[in-house]
């Protein structure tokens, strides 16, 4: 893997459906906070910078990760994933290279999938590359809109903004991306919050890039379970059992 690479981990969420006031990413699987499981994987991949976005009870996340080689960016208000990435601008603005964006509540993202994502991103000379997966029940996830039969993307449509036709698509956005870092921060300025949730979606960067004739690639994860996020205690228990290391 040539070229410089950095990673931004989104970890500001409260996780209302976890029925707990603990930051979502600090919920434990096999006695370990799930964000630690993800960071342990990322550290093996030699990222030059690791930035964790924190928000709800962020001091607890900082304390938990005090021995990890990470920097922190605060997202004081939860205004969406693009807004979370925007909060890292001060740390990331001068970085030239590839930036991975991953969700702190997707603990079992594998080293192999991340490496494959980075390799495809580099090989296709894409401005952005999205990790997708196919779910039998894609409810709640953003849908992948490919450019015809190709491995390039036109858009990602969030579930709440999708038409009946788009909701039939079973290929979903996992929330894991690679970006050309300079392009990422150019495009973030163009994202608006005119959508069902009134949030700034990072996924809107895909359509903006496509409309600017920039290449956006897509890579499908082999194991759909490794890209599943944790939104409830039931999901936490399911993943803990599946990945019982």
Backbone torsions as a table, in degrees:
resi	resn	phi	psi	omega
1	UNK	NA	111.2	179.6
2	UNK	-97.5	167.3	178.6
3	UNK	84.8	157.1	-179.3
4	UNK	-79.2	146.1	177.0
5	UNK	-141.1	143.5	178.9
6	UNK	-127.9	166.4	176.8
7	UNK	-137.7	138.9	173.7
8	UNK	-114.5	123.6	178.7
9	UNK	-109.6	123.6	-177.7
10	UNK	-86.7	116.4	-175.2
11	UNK	-140.0	32.6	-174.0
12	UNK	-93.3	-7.0	-169.8
13	UNK	-72.7	150.8	179.3
14	UNK	-84.9	-36.1	-179.5
15	UNK	71.8	61.5	-176.6
16	UNK	-56.1	-38.0	-175.1
17	UNK	-74.7	-4.4	177.0
18	UNK	-81.4	-5.4	-179.8
19	UNK	54.4	46.1	-178.2
20	UNK	-156.9	152.4	179.5
21	UNK	-89.7	-1.7	179.1
22	UNK	-68.6	141.0	173.2
23	UNK	-52.3	137.7	-173.7
24	UNK	-53.0	-42.0	-173.9
25	UNK	-71.5	-8.2	178.4
26	UNK	-94.1	-2.9	174.4
27	UNK	-64.7	139.5	-169.4
28	UNK	-96.9	146.3	170.6
29	UNK	-124.6	122.6	-175.1
30	UNK	51.8	42.4	174.4
31	UNK	77.1	11.1	-177.8
32	UNK	-129.6	130.6	177.5
33	UNK	-55.7	137.3	-172.2
34	UNK	-62.8	-29.2	178.3
35	UNK	-66.3	-30.6	176.8
36	UNK	-65.9	-38.4	179.7
37	UNK	-60.6	-44.9	178.5
38	UNK	-65.8	-46.3	-178.3
39	UNK	-63.1	-35.9	177.4
40	UNK	-59.8	-35.8	176.9
41	UNK	-70.5	-45.9	-177.5
42	UNK	-63.6	-37.6	-178.5
43	UNK	-60.4	-33.7	179.9
44	UNK	-67.7	-15.6	-175.5
45	UNK	-98.6	8.9	172.0
46	UNK	56.5	50.6	173.8
47	UNK	-73.2	140.9	-179.3
48	UNK	-72.5	-32.8	176.9
49	UNK	-135.6	138.7	172.9
50	UNK	-124.6	117.5	-178.4
51	UNK	-118.4	128.0	177.8
52	UNK	-109.1	125.2	176.7
53	UNK	-88.0	124.4	-177.5
54	UNK	-121.2	156.7	-179.3
55	UNK	-150.1	-95.4	-178.6
56	UNK	-55.8	119.4	-178.4
57	UNK	49.2	43.7	-176.3
58	UNK	-58.3	-29.2	179.5
59	UNK	-60.0	-34.5	178.4
60	UNK	-65.8	-39.0	178.9
61	UNK	-67.0	-43.4	177.8
62	UNK	-58.1	-45.8	-178.8
63	UNK	-63.1	-43.3	-179.1
64	UNK	-62.8	-35.4	-175.1
65	UNK	-101.8	21.5	-173.3
66	UNK	-61.4	-24.4	-179.9
67	UNK	-96.3	6.4	-179.0
68	UNK	-97.5	146.3	-178.5
69	UNK	-80.4	64.6	-176.8
70	UNK	-124.7	156.2	170.2
71	UNK	-108.0	159.1	-177.3
72	UNK	-120.0	141.8	172.6
73	UNK	-126.4	137.5	-176.8
74	UNK	-93.9	133.2	167.9
75	UNK	-114.2	95.4	-172.9
76	UNK	-71.3	-32.4	177.4
77	UNK	-118.7	139.8	-177.7
78	UNK	-85.2	89.3	-177.2
79	UNK	-111.3	22.4	176.2
80	UNK	109.0	170.4	-173.5
81	UNK	-71.0	-35.9	178.1
82	UNK	-67.3	-38.0	177.9
83	UNK	-64.0	-39.0	178.2
84	UNK	-61.3	-45.0	179.4
85	UNK	-66.2	-39.5	178.0
86	UNK	-55.7	-32.7	-179.4
87	UNK	-66.8	-13.3	179.3
88	UNK	-93.8	0.7	-172.3
89	UNK	-54.3	-42.1	-178.1
90	UNK	-58.5	-39.0	-179.1
91	UNK	-80.0	-37.0	-167.4
92	UNK	-100.9	-12.2	-170.1
93	UNK	-55.3	-35.9	-175.4
94	UNK	-89.4	-0.8	-174.0
95	UNK	-76.7	129.9	176.9
96	UNK	-111.6	113.4	-179.2
97	UNK	155.7	-157.1	-177.5
98	UNK	-100.6	132.4	177.8
99	UNK	-115.4	122.2	172.8
100	UNK	-85.4	134.0	171.8
101	UNK	-115.4	123.4	-177.5
102	UNK	-134.0	155.4	-179.8
103	UNK	-93.5	132.3	-178.5
104	UNK	-67.6	-11.6	178.9
105	UNK	-103.3	20.2	172.6
106	UNK	-118.2	77.2	-166.5
107	UNK	-71.1	-25.7	-169.7
108	UNK	-103.0	20.5	172.2
109	UNK	-56.1	124.8	-172.6
110	UNK	-87.3	155.4	176.1
111	UNK	-57.7	-40.5	-178.3
112	UNK	-63.9	-44.0	-179.8
113	UNK	-65.0	-40.4	180.0
114	UNK	-65.7	-43.5	179.3
115	UNK	-61.2	-43.5	179.9
116	UNK	-63.2	-42.6	177.3
117	UNK	-58.9	-47.5	179.4
118	UNK	-63.0	-39.8	-179.2
119	UNK	-66.1	-44.9	179.1
120	UNK	-64.6	-40.7	178.7
121	UNK	-57.1	-44.3	-178.2
122	UNK	-71.9	-44.2	-176.0
123	UNK	-64.4	-39.2	-177.4
124	UNK	-84.9	-5.9	-176.3
125	UNK	52.7	42.1	-179.1
126	UNK	-79.9	154.4	172.4
127	UNK	-79.4	-27.9	176.2
128	UNK	-150.0	150.9	175.7
129	UNK	-138.3	131.4	-176.0
130	UNK	-108.4	137.4	171.6
131	UNK	-89.2	120.9	-179.6
132	UNK	-111.8	175.2	173.9
133	UNK	-154.6	159.7	175.9
134	UNK	-108.0	122.8	180.0
135	UNK	-114.3	138.6	173.8
136	UNK	-61.8	-40.0	176.5
137	UNK	-117.4	95.0	-175.4
138	UNK	-87.1	11.2	-176.4
139	UNK	-52.0	131.3	176.6
140	UNK	92.1	-16.9	-177.4
141	UNK	-95.8	151.1	173.1
142	UNK	-68.0	142.5	-177.1
143	UNK	-97.8	143.7	-179.5
144	UNK	-85.0	124.2	175.6
145	UNK	-109.6	100.8	-179.5
146	UNK	-76.8	159.0	174.8
147	UNK	-85.6	92.6	-175.1
148	UNK	63.6	-133.5	-179.7
149	UNK	-95.3	8.5	-172.0
150	UNK	-81.3	174.9	174.4
151	UNK	-96.5	32.4	176.2
152	UNK	-120.9	153.4	-172.5
153	UNK	-106.3	142.2	171.5
154	UNK	-96.9	-40.2	-175.6
155	UNK	-166.6	165.7	167.6
156	UNK	-124.9	126.9	-178.7
157	UNK	-110.5	121.8	179.6
158	UNK	-65.6	148.3	-175.2
159	UNK	-50.9	-46.2	-175.1
160	UNK	-70.0	-15.5	-179.7
161	UNK	-105.7	3.2	-171.5
162	UNK	-88.1	146.3	174.4
163	UNK	-78.1	169.7	177.7
164	UNK	-57.0	-39.9	-178.0
165	UNK	-64.0	-46.3	-178.4
166	UNK	-66.8	-33.5	-179.8
167	UNK	-65.3	-15.5	177.2
168	UNK	-76.0	-16.5	-179.5
169	UNK	-70.6	133.9	-178.1
170	UNK	-102.5	-6.3	177.0
171	UNK	-85.6	125.3	-172.2
172	UNK	-119.9	160.8	173.2
173	UNK	-84.0	127.2	-178.7
174	UNK	-85.3	-9.5	-177.1
175	UNK	86.7	4.5	178.0
176	UNK	-107.2	125.3	-176.3
177	UNK	-136.1	156.9	161.3
178	UNK	-114.2	141.2	177.0
179	UNK	-133.3	148.8	160.3
180	UNK	-68.2	117.9	-169.2
181	UNK	-57.9	-42.8	-178.7
182	UNK	-65.7	-40.5	176.7
183	UNK	-63.2	-40.2	-179.2
184	UNK	-54.6	-48.8	-175.6
185	UNK	-77.1	-22.0	171.6
186	UNK	-67.0	-45.3	-174.0
187	UNK	-73.6	-33.8	-178.7
188	UNK	-57.0	-33.8	178.5
189	UNK	-64.4	-19.1	-175.7
190	UNK	-97.5	-4.2	-177.8
191	UNK	-81.5	132.7	176.4
192	UNK	-112.8	178.7	-177.1
193	UNK	-114.6	32.0	179.9
194	UNK	-85.6	78.6	-179.1
195	UNK	-152.3	177.3	-174.0
196	UNK	-59.3	-28.5	-176.3
197	UNK	-103.0	-3.5	-179.5
198	UNK	62.5	32.6	-177.7
199	UNK	-117.5	161.0	175.6
200	UNK	-91.8	105.2	-176.2
201	UNK	-87.2	130.8	172.7
202	UNK	-64.0	-30.3	-179.3
203	UNK	-60.6	-24.8	178.7
204	UNK	-66.2	-18.2	176.9
205	UNK	-59.9	-30.7	-177.8
206	UNK	-63.4	-51.3	-178.1
207	UNK	-65.3	-39.6	179.2
208	UNK	-60.9	-45.6	179.1
209	UNK	-63.6	-44.3	179.1
210	UNK	-59.3	-44.1	-179.6
211	UNK	-66.5	-23.7	177.0
212	UNK	-89.2	10.1	-179.4
213	UNK	64.0	28.2	174.2
214	UNK	-95.2	147.0	-175.1
215	UNK	-82.1	129.7	174.3
216	UNK	-124.7	114.8	-177.2
217	UNK	-94.2	164.6	176.8
218	UNK	-137.3	138.3	-179.4
219	UNK	-126.6	131.1	-178.2
220	UNK	-93.3	130.5	176.7
221	UNK	-71.8	140.2	-177.9
222	UNK	-73.3	-39.1	-179.1
223	UNK	-108.9	105.8	-177.3
224	UNK	-58.3	-29.5	-177.1
225	UNK	-66.0	-30.5	-176.1
226	UNK	-70.7	-16.4	-178.3
227	UNK	-105.7	8.6	-179.7
228	UNK	-76.4	134.9	175.7
229	UNK	-85.6	164.2	178.9
230	UNK	-104.6	113.5	178.7
231	UNK	-119.5	-2.4	-179.7
232	UNK	-155.0	165.7	178.4
233	UNK	-64.1	-32.2	179.4
234	UNK	-64.5	-44.5	179.1
235	UNK	-64.7	-38.3	178.1
236	UNK	-60.0	-46.1	-179.1
237	UNK	-66.0	-39.0	179.8
238	UNK	-61.6	-48.0	-178.6
239	UNK	-68.1	-37.2	178.6
240	UNK	-60.2	-39.1	-179.1
241	UNK	-72.7	-43.6	-177.4
242	UNK	-64.5	-44.4	-176.2
243	UNK	-102.5	47.7	-176.7
244	UNK	-75.1	89.3	-175.9
245	UNK	-90.5	NA	NA
